Amino acid sequence: MTIDTNTIVSVTEANQNFSRVTRIAETNGQAVIFKNNRPKYMLVDLDNSPLIDMTDDEKIDFVAARILKKYKPAFMELQNDQILKREGLAASQAHRGGDWREHRRQV
């Protein structure tokens, strides 16, 4: 990776003057932040960067994956409620210690 020396900023400078780092990113498309004299972070202007060129479908997939990961427990609970409803058990019956599979075996 080739780094333009005009885009290099130290971590200390980035902490003290972040608005300068954003201006560098807007002007050059990116700013590279060095830590211990090595490139560590990159601030990218998403509006003008080919690094983050995604189609609308890719953006939707990305956001959907993030939502599914964040709310997976809630989705699992909804799925379990649907199974209980299909099996004819109320959620309150299942939470009393009964297993919906037991009800299914008895039917």
BALOBA-1460 file (C-alpha; in Angstrom, 3 decimals):
// residues 107
<rec num="1" residu="m" x="0.000" y="0.000" z="0.000"/>
<rec num="2" residu="t" x="1.398" y="3.362" z="-0.995"/>
<rec num="3" residu="i" x="0.685" y="6.195" z="1.425"/>
<rec num="4" residu="d" x="0.795" y="9.829" z="0.386"/>
<rec num="5" residu="t" x="2.894" y="11.683" z="2.973"/>
<rec num="6" residu="n" x="0.367" y="14.537" z="2.908"/>
<rec num="7" residu="t" x="-2.229" y="12.220" z="4.450"/>
<rec num="8" residu="i" x="-0.146" y="11.037" z="7.426"/>
<rec num="9" residu="v" x="-1.158" y="12.186" z="10.911"/>
<rec num="10" residu="s" x="0.020" y="10.958" z="14.307"/>
<rec num="11" residu="v" x="-2.427" y="9.584" z="16.868"/>
<rec num="12" residu="t" x="-1.547" y="12.451" z="19.192"/>
<rec num="13" residu="e" x="-2.295" y="15.030" z="16.525"/>
<rec num="14" residu="a" x="-5.530" y="13.245" z="15.583"/>
<rec num="15" residu="n" x="-6.650" y="13.360" z="19.228"/>
<rec num="16" residu="q" x="-5.797" y="17.027" z="19.585"/>
<rec num="17" residu="n" x="-7.070" y="18.258" z="16.224"/>
<rec num="18" residu="f" x="-9.550" y="15.813" z="14.724"/>
<rec num="19" residu="s" x="-11.126" y="18.466" z="12.497"/>
<rec num="20" residu="r" x="-7.767" y="18.793" z="10.698"/>
<rec num="21" residu="v" x="-7.748" y="15.034" z="10.095"/>
<rec num="22" residu="t" x="-11.254" y="15.194" z="8.610"/>
<rec num="23" residu="r" x="-10.174" y="18.037" z="6.296"/>
<rec num="24" residu="i" x="-7.222" y="15.919" z="5.112"/>
<rec num="25" residu="a" x="-9.606" y="13.026" z="4.421"/>
<rec num="26" residu="e" x="-11.996" y="15.295" z="2.513"/>
<rec num="27" residu="t" x="-9.167" y="16.758" z="0.429"/>
<rec num="28" residu="n" x="-7.257" y="13.539" z="-0.289"/>
<rec num="29" residu="g" x="-9.961" y="10.895" z="0.096"/>
<rec num="30" residu="q" x="-8.308" y="9.471" z="3.208"/>
<rec num="31" residu="a" x="-6.111" y="10.256" z="6.186"/>
<rec num="32" residu="v" x="-3.722" y="7.668" z="7.598"/>
<rec num="33" residu="i" x="-3.170" y="7.820" z="11.346"/>
<rec num="34" residu="f" x="0.158" y="6.513" z="12.593"/>
<rec num="35" residu="k" x="0.728" y="4.957" z="16.004"/>
<rec num="36" residu="n" x="4.297" y="4.208" z="17.103"/>
<rec num="37" residu="n" x="5.541" y="5.326" z="13.668"/>
<rec num="38" residu="r" x="3.453" y="2.712" z="11.858"/>
<rec num="39" residu="p" x="0.159" y="3.069" z="9.962"/>
<rec num="40" residu="k" x="-2.597" y="1.965" z="12.320"/>
<rec num="41" residu="y" x="-5.881" y="3.638" z="11.293"/>
<rec num="42" residu="m" x="-7.390" y="5.072" z="8.138"/>
<rec num="43" residu="l" x="-10.091" y="7.731" z="8.045"/>
<rec num="44" residu="v" x="-11.911" y="7.504" z="4.717"/>
<rec num="45" residu="d" x="-14.246" y="10.004" z="3.068"/>
<rec num="46" residu="l" x="-17.078" y="7.600" z="2.221"/>
<rec num="47" residu="d" x="-18.698" y="9.973" z="-0.259"/>
<rec num="48" residu="n" x="-15.655" y="10.061" z="-2.524"/>
<rec num="49" residu="s" x="-13.798" y="6.828" z="-1.823"/>
<rec num="50" residu="p" x="-13.737" y="3.888" z="-4.207"/>
<rec num="51" residu="l" x="-12.678" y="1.735" z="-1.218"/>
<rec num="52" residu="i" x="-16.263" y="1.614" z="0.017"/>
<rec num="53" residu="d" x="-18.167" y="1.347" z="-3.251"/>
<rec num="54" residu="m" x="-21.193" y="-0.827" z="-2.560"/>
<rec num="55" residu="t" x="-24.330" y="-1.418" z="-4.558"/>
<rec num="56" residu="d" x="-27.670" y="-0.734" z="-2.911"/>
<rec num="57" residu="d" x="-28.232" y="-4.485" z="-2.506"/>
<rec num="58" residu="e" x="-24.846" y="-4.856" z="-0.778"/>
<rec num="59" residu="k" x="-25.700" y="-2.002" z="1.585"/>
<rec num="60" residu="i" x="-29.036" y="-3.649" z="2.426"/>
<rec num="61" residu="d" x="-27.323" y="-7.002" z="3.043"/>
<rec num="62" residu="f" x="-24.756" y="-5.328" z="5.297"/>
<rec num="63" residu="v" x="-27.384" y="-3.555" z="7.401"/>
<rec num="64" residu="a" x="-29.611" y="-6.648" z="7.537"/>
<rec num="65" residu="a" x="-26.723" y="-8.769" z="8.822"/>
<rec num="66" residu="r" x="-25.968" y="-6.186" z="11.506"/>
<rec num="67" residu="i" x="-29.620" y="-6.075" z="12.617"/>
<rec num="68" residu="l" x="-29.914" y="-9.877" z="12.678"/>
<rec num="69" residu="k" x="-26.773" y="-10.164" z="14.777"/>
<rec num="70" residu="k" x="-27.890" y="-7.469" z="17.210"/>
<rec num="71" residu="y" x="-31.441" y="-8.762" z="17.693"/>
<rec num="72" residu="k" x="-30.897" y="-12.524" z="17.305"/>
<rec num="73" residu="p" x="-32.192" y="-13.351" z="20.834"/>
<rec num="74" residu="a" x="-35.449" y="-11.503" z="20.129"/>
<rec num="75" residu="f" x="-35.867" y="-13.267" z="16.792"/>
<rec num="76" residu="m" x="-35.240" y="-16.627" z="18.463"/>
<rec num="77" residu="e" x="-37.900" y="-15.873" z="21.075"/>
<rec num="78" residu="l" x="-40.379" y="-14.930" z="18.355"/>
<rec num="79" residu="q" x="-39.596" y="-18.181" z="16.579"/>
<rec num="80" residu="n" x="-40.174" y="-20.153" z="19.792"/>
<rec num="81" residu="d" x="-43.487" y="-18.354" z="20.349"/>
<rec num="82" residu="q" x="-44.574" y="-19.311" z="16.821"/>
<rec num="83" residu="i" x="-43.689" y="-22.960" z="17.515"/>
<rec num="84" residu="l" x="-45.676" y="-22.883" z="20.761"/>
<rec num="85" residu="k" x="-48.660" y="-21.340" z="19.016"/>
<rec num="86" residu="r" x="-48.524" y="-23.950" z="16.254"/>
<rec num="87" residu="e" x="-48.365" y="-26.743" z="18.845"/>
<rec num="88" residu="g" x="-51.323" y="-25.313" z="20.763"/>
<rec num="89" residu="l" x="-49.398" y="-24.318" z="23.867"/>
<rec num="90" residu="a" x="-49.586" y="-20.911" z="25.454"/>
<rec num="91" residu="a" x="-46.291" y="-19.233" z="26.274"/>
<rec num="92" residu="s" x="-47.314" y="-19.166" z="29.956"/>
<rec num="93" residu="q" x="-47.664" y="-22.971" z="29.953"/>
<rec num="94" residu="a" x="-44.227" y="-23.390" z="28.450"/>
<rec num="95" residu="h" x="-42.641" y="-21.036" z="30.980"/>
<rec num="96" residu="r" x="-44.060" y="-23.028" z="33.912"/>
<rec num="97" residu="g" x="-41.380" y="-25.579" z="33.354"/>
<rec num="98" residu="g" x="-43.191" y="-27.579" z="30.741"/>
<rec num="99" residu="d" x="-41.473" y="-28.446" z="27.517"/>
<rec num="100" residu="w" x="-43.491" y="-27.937" z="24.343"/>
<rec num="101" residu="r" x="-41.940" y="-31.144" z="22.996"/>
<rec num="102" residu="e" x="-43.542" y="-33.067" z="25.906"/>
<rec num="103" residu="h" x="-46.937" y="-31.702" z="24.893"/>
<rec num="104" residu="r" x="-46.258" y="-32.784" z="21.333"/>
<rec num="105" residu="r" x="-45.369" y="-36.339" z="22.406"/>
<rec num="106" residu="q" x="-48.628" y="-36.642" z="24.347"/>
<rec num="107" residu="v" x="-50.793" y="-35.546" z="21.429"/>
